[in-house]
Amino acid sequence: MEYISINELSHFEFHDAVIATIGFDDKHMTWEVSDVNATTKNTQNKFDEDMCIENASIVFEEVSIESIIFGAYTVHSADGILLESKEATTADPSEYATILENTCGSYCYIYSMEELPANDKNQYRVCFNIDGGADDYDLTMGFAKSIVTWNKFSGIAWYESEEWKKRRMEKA
């Protein structure tokens, strides 16, 4: 791999990134992802703009999943009548591997990533908000080390394009 970024997940933008596969090996979890953006703060991005990475691997070493929480939602009709609702539910730890493996069955987008305070094991902690096709959920996990590797940048990040910036300014 040409580029290697260690323990700097906060210097990536994950919005609309796609998780193609999730694999487990001992205490490691590996994600194959596409359309991740390296920010200008990322040590591997020497450009003046955030840059798109077409394909990358993310390895979480000594990973421990803390929780998977499926989101609550409500659906209302146009005249405000409640049509459907669902309370937030927390998955049983025995289901974590199956949920993550099944996530990549159709499509799997990352909406966001939030850094969390270190846990009592002094591990890094993050929460990914994931749209796994059938359900949206928050995946909270701790890990000793994150390693993101990729071969090349595929252009500027979508939100850096002049057309997108212009449309955004017109709406403001």
Summary of the structure (lengths in Angstrom):
residues: 172
radius of gyration: 17.7
end to end distance: 40.9
largest distance: 55.0
contacts: 476
relative contact order: 0.26
helix: 16%
strand: 52%
